[in-house]
Amino acid sequence: MTVHPIIAALRRHKAGVVLIALQIALTLAIVCNAIFIIGQRIERVNQPTGMHEENDLFLITQQWVGAPSADDPAGVEKLDSMQQADLAALRNLPDVVSAAPIRSLPLLHSGSVGGIGLKPLQQKDTIDSNFYYGDEQALPTLGLQLIAGRAFTSADIQHKPMRDQSEPVLAIITQPIADKLFPQGNAVGKVIYLDSSSTPTTIVGVVARLQSAVDTAGSSLTWYSALFPVRQDANFSRTVVRAKPGRLEAAMLAVRPALYTVNPMRVIDEEHGVRSFADIRADAYRADLGMAILMSVVCLILLSITAAGIVGLTSFWVGQRQRQIGVRRTLGARKIDILHYFQLENLLIAGIGAAIGILLALGLNLWLIIHFEMDRMPVIYVLIGVLAVLVLGQAAVFVPARRASNVPPVVATRAV
């Protein structure tokens, strides 16, 4: 089949060709970038936090009523004894494996960020890091993978008021921090300085990863985390608890009675006081999932409109070309020849639209990079988009093309 008759026919329908080609181009540009955004969002939602068996974790947030002040040593000691009593009660629950005091958790959107340097009183910190605080049960409770050094022991744990600005003397850092600060060797035993202080902090262990508690939008800070052996005392507390496998709900239900038995003078919010980490993860990524769903709906609508446009235009052309189709059938054209004619015609239109769409897709991505700090879209997304619109075009044109191939030669020739 030669292309020349097809081009000659398209020249007689320039307006329709231009409209469909531009529609395909616009659809390709938007769909490519939308799929790229969806892919980024899904990748972000599914990225691991560094904590194993997350479905067994839950967080307790509570506040004591009439608690002593943390502004004097006696008050600090009283607050710490209250916190230790709570920890003992939680650890003794039959469905609980371990529990640890914690200031924040990955994805909680409430945490602490500080600087880490390699010299005392360093004016500009080498890197910024998420700061986590916990006791000797923090690593097993969080399910962190220790790859070098050791975990904290009970002898390492300090306790101090939350507003105390003194620096901890020991730390466990993530592998990304170790690679950044000590690329030439093992980080265990090395000394770092926190927030431009002169107090040395010795690294005793390295874990594979621990995600940020705050929203860092994919920056390196996402995996720069340090854990310190500190139990912070205040009139409220957060405790992370690891339940036995399959016993999460039972463990969560047992929390309030156990803690109120220890000390009824406390407030545990009904909605957010005891939350599974699955709920925390869902809340953290709610906007990302919403964006992915919205982009998916937009893609579906655009592709549906484009397919409907191709079907409608091809059906219109088939109606106009009854006489030509009949002549070709009379001269020996087979049904498959007529079908291929319309498919090739549509492929040419879609190809023109795809060529324009590639330029629009790259231009739109550049605009998003400049105005919204998006990543550069890999070429593979454009290629997949081109393939998708070409396949869509061929699928959309099949029904009207098949109807054209079924035009009886005798009926068409009687109209001549």
N, C-alpha and C positions, 0 to 999 in steps of 0.2 A: 504494500500500500504506500503510495507516495504522499508526501506532506503538502505538496503544492495545492491540491484541491481543498485541503483543510484550511490552509492559510487564506486562500481566496474566499472561502465561505466566511471565515472569521472577520475579514475586512468589511464584509457587508453587515456585520453586527458589532461594530466597534464599541458602542456604548455598553452593551451587555458584557463584552469581553473585558473592558476596562473596569467595570464595577465588580465583577467576580474576581479579577486578578487583584484589585486593591483590597477586597474583602479577605481574600486568602492571605495577602501580605500582612494586613493588620492583625489577623488572627494568629499568624505565625509569630509575629513580633511579641504579642502579648502572651501567647501560650508558652513560648520558650522561656521567657523571663518568669512567668508564673510558676512553671514547673521547677525552675531553678530555685525560686523562693520556697516552694513546697518542699523540695529536697533538703534545703538547708534547715528548714524548721523541723522536719522529721528527724534529720540527723541530730539536731540539737536536743530534741525531746528524748531520743533514745540513747544519748551518750551516757556512759556509766559514770557514777559519782566516785567510784573507788571503794564504795562500801559493798560488801558481799551480802547476799541474801537480804536485800532491802525489804522484802515483804514481811519479814519478821520483826521489823523495827517500829517503834512508836515513841512519841515525844510527850512528856508531861510538862506543862507550864502551870505554875501555881504561885499564890501569894499568901503569906502569913498575915493574920489580923493581929494587931497589937504587938508586932515583933519588935525586939530591941533595935536600937540604932547601930549602924556599922561605923559610927564616928569615934567610938572608944573601944579599947581592947576588950573590955568585958562584954560589950555588945557583940563584937566580932566572934568571940569564943562561943557565946550563946547561940548565935546564928549558925555557926559551923556545927555545933552539937545537934541542932535541930535538923540541919541538912543531912548529917550522918545518920541520924535516927530514921529519916525517911528512906535513905539509901538501903539501910539494913532491912527495913520492912519490905521494900520492893524486891530486894535480892532473895528474900525468903519466900516469896510467892511461888507456889508449885509450878506455875506455867512460865516462869521467868528464868532465863539463862544467866543474864547479867544486867547490870544497870550502872550508869556513870553520870556524874554531874557534867553538864555541858552548857556552854554559853550560846552556842548556835549549832546549826546543822547545815549541810549542803542544801541549797535551793530554798532556804528558809526566808531569804531576802531580809535578814536581820543579822548582822555580824560585825566583826571588827577587822579593819585592814590597817596594817602598819608597814614600816620600812625595815629592810634588812641590809646591813652593811658589813664589810669585812675588816673595818678599822674602827677603833674607838673614836667617838665624837665626829664621825664622818659626816660632813655637811650635806652631801647628797647621797641618799641611800642607793645601794646597788640595784635592788629590786623592791617592789612592793609585794606584800604577801597577805593572805588571809590568816588571821590569828584565831586558833581554836584552843580551848582550855578543857582539861579533864583530869581524871585520876588514873590509877593503875588498871582500871577496867575499861578505859576508853577504847583502846585498840581492839580487844576482843568484842566489845559491845558494838562498835561501829563496823566491825568486820574488815578492818584495813589489812592489807597485805604487807607485812614487814619483810623487806628484802635485804636489809643490812642493819647491823647493830642490834640493839635490844629494845624491848618495850619498857615502859615506866614500871617501877616497883613502888610499894607503899612508902618506902623510905624517901623516895624522890618527891613526894607530893607536898607542896606548900598550900597553905590556905591564907587568904587575905581578903580585905574588902574589895568590892568590884571597882571602886574608884582609886585603889592603890596603884600608883604609877611605877612602882619598882619593877625591874625587869626580872623574869625567871632565869634561873641559872642553867636549865637543861631544855632541850628541844628535840622533837622528832619532826623531820621535814619530809616533803615529797620529793620523788626522784627528779621532777623538772627543776626544782630549786637546786638540788645537788648538782645537776648537770650544768646549770647556769653559773653557780658560784664556784664550783670546784670541778671544772671540766677535765682536769689532769689526773684526778685521783679520787679515792674514797672520801666521802664527806664525814664519815663517823669519826668523832674525836676532834673535828675542826671547831673553831670558835667563830661565832658571828656576834654582831652587835645590833640590837633592836632600837629603831627610832632614834638613831644618832646618839645613843647613850654610850657611856664608858664602861658599862657592866658587861663582862663577857658571858655569852650563853653558849654552852657546849652542846654540840649535836651528838646524841646518843643513838639515834636510829633513823632509818630512811624507809618510808612506805612508798608503794608504787604510785598511788595518786589519791587525792582527796579534793573534791570539787569545791569551788567557792560557795560561800553562803549568800553572797550578794550577786546581783545580775551584772556580769562582766562582758556579756555579748560576744563570747568567743575569743576574748583576748587571752594573752599568756597568763594573766592573773587568775584565770579560771582554774588553773592547776597549780598555782603557787600557794601552798598552804603549809602552815607550821602549827604543830600541836605542842602545848606546854603543860607540864605537870602541876597544874594550879586548880585548886577548888575555890571558886570565888564565892564570897559570902555577901548576901544582901537580903532584903525583906521579901524577895521572890526568888524562885529557882526554876531551872530547866533541867530535866533529867531525860536522858535517852535510855530506852529499855529494849533489850533483845528478848523476844519471846521464844519459847520452844517451837520448832517447826509445826505449823498447823494449829498453833494455840494462841494466835495473836488476839482474836476477839475475846477469848476467855481471860487472857492476861490483862487486856485493857479494861474489861468489866470489873476486875478485882482491884484495880488501882485505887479508886475513890474510897471504898470501905476500908482498905488497909491504911491509907494515909489519914483518914479522919479518925481512925482508932488511935493512931500515934498522937495526933494533935488535931482536935476539931476546929481550932481557931485558924482557919485557912479558907481561901477561896480558890476553887478549881472551876473554871468556866465550863458550862455545859457543852458548848459547841467546839471550842478550841483548846480546852484544858488538856484533853487527852486525844492526840491525833496520830493516826498511822502515818508512816513515811510515804505510803502510797498516796494519801490525801495531800501531803505536802508537795510531792512531786506533781500531782495533777494541778494543784493551785499555781505552782511555779510556772508551768508550761501551758496554762489555760489560754493565754493570749496567742502563743505559738500555734496551738492546735486550732484555735479559731481562725487565725490567718491562713493556715493550710487548708481548712475546710472552705473558707471564703474563696481562696484562689482556685480551688478545685471546682467550685460551682461556677466561677467566672469562665474557666476553661471549658467546662461542659456546655455552658450557654453559647459561648463563641463558636465552638465546634459545631453545635447543633444548628446555629443560624447559618453558618457557612455551608454546611451540608444541605440545609433546606434551600439556600440560594442556588446551589449547583443543580439540585433536583428540579427546582422551578424553572430555571433558565433552560436547562436541557429539554425539559418537557415542552416548553414553549417552542424551542427550535424544532423539535420533532414534529409538532403540530404544523409548523410552517413548511416543513420539508417533505410532506407526504408525497408530493408529486416527484421530487428528486429521488426519494427512496424507492418509489415504485419503478422509476426508470432504471435505476441501478439493478433492482431485483430482476426486471425483465431482461436486462443485458447479461444476466448470469451471476450477479453478486449473491453470495450465500448469506444466510442469517448471521453467521459468525463474522463475515466481512463488515456488515452494517454495525454490528456490536463493537468491533474493533475500531471502526471509524470514529464513533462517538467517544470511545474511551481514549483514543489517541488525541482527539480534539480537546477533550477535557484535560489530558495530561499536559498538552502545550500551554493551556491557560493557567493550570496550576503551577507549571514550571516557571512561567513569567512571574506569577504572584509570589512564588517561593523565593525567586531571585531578589525581588524587591523586599520581601519579608526578612531575608537575611540581613540586609543593610539596616532595616528598621529595628530588628531585634538587637543588633550590636549597638546601634545608636541609643536605643532605650536603656540598655544595660549600662552604657557609659553615663547617661543622665542619672541613673540610679546610683552609680558609684560616686558621682560628684555631689549629689544632693542628699543622699541617705547612707553614705558610707557602706554600700553594698560591696560584696566581693565580685571580682570579674567572673563572668559566666564562661565556663569551659565550652569549647567549640562542640563537644559531643552533644550538648543540649540543643544547639542549633541544628545539628545533623539529625538528631532524633525528631525534632520539630518538623523539619523538612519532610522526612520520611512519613511522619504522621499525617501531615496535610495532603501529601500525594496519595497515600492509601485511603484517606477519608474521601478525597475527590473521586477516586476510582470506585469506591463503594457507593458513593452518592449517585454517580452517573449510571450505575449498572441497571437500575430498574427502568428509567426512561429509555436507555439505550436498548435494553432487551425488548421493550415495547415497540421501539422503532424497527428492530430486526424482525418482528412478527407482522409487519405490514404486508398484506397479501399483494403480490405483484399485479394480479388482475384488477383488484379494486383501485390500486393507485394509477394504473395505466388508463382506466376508463375516465379518470379525471383530467387527463391530458387534453 
